Amino acid sequence: MEKVILTGDRPTGRLHIGHYVGSLRRRVELQDSGEFDKIFIMIADAQALTDNASNPEKIRQNVLEVALDYLAAGIDPEKSNIFIQSAVPELTELSFYYMNLVTVQRLQRNPTVKTELEMRNFEGGTPTGFFCYPISQAADITLFKATTVPVGEDQKPMLELTNEIVRRFNHTYGEVLIEPQILLPDNEACMRLPGTDGKAKMSKSLGNCIYLADSAKELKKKVNSMFTDPQHLTIESPGHTEGNTVFTYLDAFCKEEDFARFLPDYANLDEMKAHYRRGGLGDGTCKKFLLNVLNDRLEPIRERRAQWEKRIPDVLDILKKGTAEARERGAQTLQEVRHAMRIDYFEDPDFLKEQIASRS
C-alpha cells in the first residue's frame, strides 16, 4: 500500500509559528525523509469560506500568502503537491455522499466543533457549511487515500470522525477507503502553542500571533511584550516556568547548542529553568535568548520568502500543477466510490445489460 500524506491550512491569513511547530516543520521533515510515495498539501479555501462567506476577498488575497509561507518554510514542489481545495470539485461530491453516513447528533458531539463555535459566536445561527466541515475534512483526507495526517492535537476528534466514516462506508459499500493515522508533534509544547498573551492557542483572529513572515523588528516587539509570570516581580523573585509563555516557546524551539551560541551561562534549558525557579534570572534575559533563538529559526524562512515573492507567476504555476495532480488522484478514488455505491451508471457496462435483462 502506498504511503500518502494529506495536510493543509485555511488561507485566512499568513501562517504563524504555531502552524510551524504544530505541523509545518514536520511536513518538511517527512517530505525530505523519502518515506512517502505522495504528499498532498491543501490550501483549504473552500473550508475557509464556511465562516468567511461574506468576505471572499480575504480568502482570495491569502491563498498566495499561504503558498509563499509553504515554500519559504521548505516545502519542495518537486516532492510535495500544493493544491487549492476549491479547484478540486471531487472533494465536494465526496463530502455530499459522506453526509448520509454521519448524524447531526454526532457532529454536535465533536469537541473541536464545539470549541470553534464558542470562539466564533456566530450571530444569527451557525452556517451549515461550518457545522459540516468535519465531513469536508474527511473527504479531503480520504479522496487521496491518505495513510498519514500530520496535525496538532486539537484535530484528533476530526481524525476520529474520519475513521468512523471510512469504517461505515467500507462496511456498507465495500472496501474502498483507507483509515488514516494521525501524526502528532513529538514535542508536547508544539501540540498547542499558546499565543503571545498566554491566554489561548495562537490564533490569527485573536491577534496574538508571531507570523513566519514577521520582520526581525516585528518579532522583537512581540517577544518583548510576551506574557511571562505575573508573580515574578523582580529578578530575585522565584519564578514559574509552567504557564510562562517564554519558556513554552523555548520548549518548542530551542536546542541545546543554542546555549553555547546565545546564552553560555547555561548548558541546557533545564539549567536555565532551575535558575528562573529559584530566582536570580530576569525576564529580560529570557526574552533576549528567545528572540535570538526565534531569529535563528526564522531568518532562513524570511530569506526564502523574499526570493519567492519575486517569482509570483512561478508560484501560481506550482499551484496549477499541484491542483491538476490532486484532481487526477481524486478522480480515481471517486470512480471507485461511485462504483461501490452503484451510481456509476454510464461507466458500468453491466448497467445496460441489467436493465435490458430485467425487462425481457
N, C-alpha and C positions, 0 to 999 in steps of 0.2 A: 504493500500500500504506500502511495506517495505521502511524503511528509509535507504538509502545507500550512502556512501561517496566514491568518487573516487578522488584521488590526486596523485601527484608524482613529480619526478625530473629527469633531464637529468644527466647521470653519466659522466660528462666531467671534474670532479674534486671533491674534498671534499666539503661538504656543509658549507656555511658560515652563519654568524649571520643574514644576510638579509633573507636567507631561514628560519631561526629560527623564527624571529619575523613576517615574512610575512605569513607563513602558518604552519611551523613545530610545533611551540609551540601550536597553535590552534588545530592541529591534535591530539596531546596528550590529550588536554583538552576534545575534542569531543569523543575520544576513551574511556576515563575514565568516561564520563558522563553517559554511559549506554543508551543513547537515540537512538542509531543507531543499526540497525539489522546486517549490514555488512559494513566493512571498507576495501577498496582496496587501497593499496599504491604501485604505479608503479615506477619501475626503468626504465626510458624511454630510453633504449639503442638504439632501432631502430630509434627513433627520433633524438638522438644524432648523429647518423651516417649520417644524412642528410647534415650536414656541417662538418663532420669529416671522410668522406668515405675513404680518403687516409691514415688515421691514426687509424685503428680499435683497435690497441693495447692500445691507450689512453682510449677508452671506456671499453675495457676488464679489464684493471687494476683498473678502478674506480667504477665498479659495486659493488664490495665488500666494497670499501671505503664509498659509499653512504649507503649501508646496515648497516655498522657499525655506521655511523652517526645517522641513524634512531633509531637503538637500544640504542645508547648512549643518545639520546635526550628523550627517554622514550616510544618509540613505543613498544607495547607489542605484540609479535607474537601470543599470546593466544587470543587477542582481535582484531587484525588487520592482514590482509593478505598482506604481502610484496611479490611482484612478478616481474618477468623480462619481459618486453614488448615483446621482440623478440621471447620469448618462448611461446607466445600465438598467433598462426597463425590466429586465428579467427579475430583478430584485423586488420590484413592485408586484409582479404577478405571483411570485412565490409567497410573499407576505400575505396576499389575499387568500391563498389556499390554506396557509397556516392559521388564519383567523378562525377557521372551522375546528381547529384542534385545541383551542385554548378558551377557557371560560372567562367571563368578565370578573367573576369572583377570584379566579387565580391571579389575574392581573392586579386586582386590588390588594392582594396579599404581598405583592412584590415589594420588599423593603426599600429597594433603590428608587422605585417609582414613588413610594410614599415620601421619601426624603426630598426628591426632586420637586414634587408637588408642593411641599411645605416651603421650599426655598422660593419658588416662583409665585405662589399665591395668585393664581390666575383669577382675574376679575371676570365675572360673567360665566364661569364654568371652565372645565378642563377641555382643551381641544382633543377630539377623538384621536387625531394623529399622534399627539404626545402620549396619550394614555396607552396607545398600542405600540409605542416604539420598542418595547422588549420583543414583540413579534417581528418587527422590522429587523432588529439586531439578529434574531435567529436566522432570518432569511439571508442577511449579509454573510453570516458565518457558514451556513450550510450550502449556499449556492456554489461556493468554491471548494466544498468538501474539506474545509479546514480541519486539520488534526490538532493544531495548537493555536491558542489565542492568548497572547501576552497582554495582560490588563492589570489595572490596580485592584485592590481588594474590594472596592465598592462595586465592582462589576460582577462579583461572584454570583449574586442572585440571577443576573442575566444569563450567565452560562448554565446555571441550573435549569432555567426555563427552556433554554435552547435544547438541552439534552432530553428534557421531558417531551418536547415537540418531536425530536428525532425518534425517540422510542415509540411514541404514539403513531407517527407516520409509518415507520417500518412495520409495526405490528398490524396496522390497518391495511397497508397497500403493498408491503413487501420491502425487502432490504435494499434501500436505495441510499439513504443518508448516513452520514458518519457522525458519531458523537465526538465533539472536540474536547480537548483537555485544556484547562486553564493553566497559564504560566504566570505566577505572581512574582513580584520583585523579591530577590533573595535577601534584601536588607529591609528590616521592619520599618525603619524610618521612611523608606521610599514608598511604602504602600499607601500612605495618605499624608503627603507633605502639607503641613499647615500653611496658612497664609502668613504674610509678614506681621500681621496683627496678632497672630497666635490664637485666634478665636475660632477658626474654621479651616477646612481644607482650602488650598489655594484655588481661587476661582476668579475668572475674568469679571463675572457680574458683581463680585464683592470688592473689586478694586484692590486686592491685596496680593498681587502677583509680581514676581520678577520674571520678565519675559526673556526668552533666549536672545532676542534682538536688542535688548536694552544696551545702551552705551555704557562705558565704564563710569561715566559721570552719573547716569541714572541709577546704575547699580549701587554706587557709593551712597547716594541719597537714601535709597531704600534700605540698605543694610544698616545705616546709622540710625534709622528710625524704627528698627525692628524691636519687637516685644521681647523682653528678657524675663527677669524675675523681679516683680514689684517689691519684694521684701529685701532685695539686695541693694540697700540704700547707700552704702559706702563700700569702698574697695575692701576694707577689713571685714565687712559683714559676711557671714556664711551665706552661700547661695544655693539655689536649687537648679539642677540641670534638667530634671524631669519637667516637661511642660515649658521649658525655656526654648523659644524658637531658634535662637542662635545655635544652641547645642543640637537641636533636632536636625538643623541644616548641616551641621558638621558631621553628625552621624551618617547623613545621606551622601555627603560629598567628599569629605576629607580622607586622605590616605596617610599612612604612617610616614612616607617620605616627604609629605608636606611640612612636617615639623622641622626637619633639617633645613628646609629652604626658607620657611617663613616664621617659625617660632621655635628656635633651637633650645629654648629653656625646658622643653618637654620632649620626651621620646615618643609619646603617642597620645591619643585622645583620652585614654583612661587617666593618665597622669594629670592632664590639664583639667579634667572634670574633678578629680580629687582635690586639686588646689582650689578650684572655684567653690567647692562644697565647704571646705574648712575656712575659707576667707583668705583675702590677700590677692585675689585676681579680679581686676576690674572688667566691667562690660566693654569698655572701650578697646582694651587689648583683645578681647574675644571677638569683637566685631571686626577689628582690623585683620585678624587672622582669617576669619570667614571671608572677608572681602578679597583677600589675596587668593584664597582657595577658589572662590567662585570666578574671579577674573581669569585664573589659570585654566579653568574648565571652559569658560565661555568665549575667551578670545579667539580660539580657532574656529568656533562656530560663527562668531561675528565676521571673521575674515572670509569664510566660505560664503556666507550670505551676501556679503558685499560683491563678491565675484559673480554669483548667480543673478543678482539684481541687474547686472549689466547684460544679461542674456535672457530676458523675459520671453522672446519668441522660442528659444530652446526649451524653456520650462514648460511652455504651452504644448510644444511637440511631445515632451515627455509624458504629459498628462493624456494627450490624444493616444499615444502608443499604448500606455498602460491601460487606458479605458477600453481600447479595442481588444486587448488580450483578455481583460476581465469579461467582456461581453462574449467572447468566444468560449471561454471556460464556462461561463454561466449558462450559455445556450445548451451546452452538452448536458449539464445537470438537469436543466429544466425539461429537456427532451425525455430524460429518464423518469422525472417526476410525473410528467403528463402520461407517459406510457403506463406507469404503475397505477395512476389514478383512473386509467381507462378513458382519458379525454383527448387522446392523440388521434382523432378521427381520420384526418387526411394523411397522416404519416403511416398509419397502420393498415397494411393491405388486407388484413383479416376482417376489418370492419365491414367493407363492402360485401365480402363473402358471407359474413354472418347475417347481414340484412337481407340479402337475396335468399339465403337458405331458410330464414325464418318465415319467408313468405311463399315458399314453394309448396 
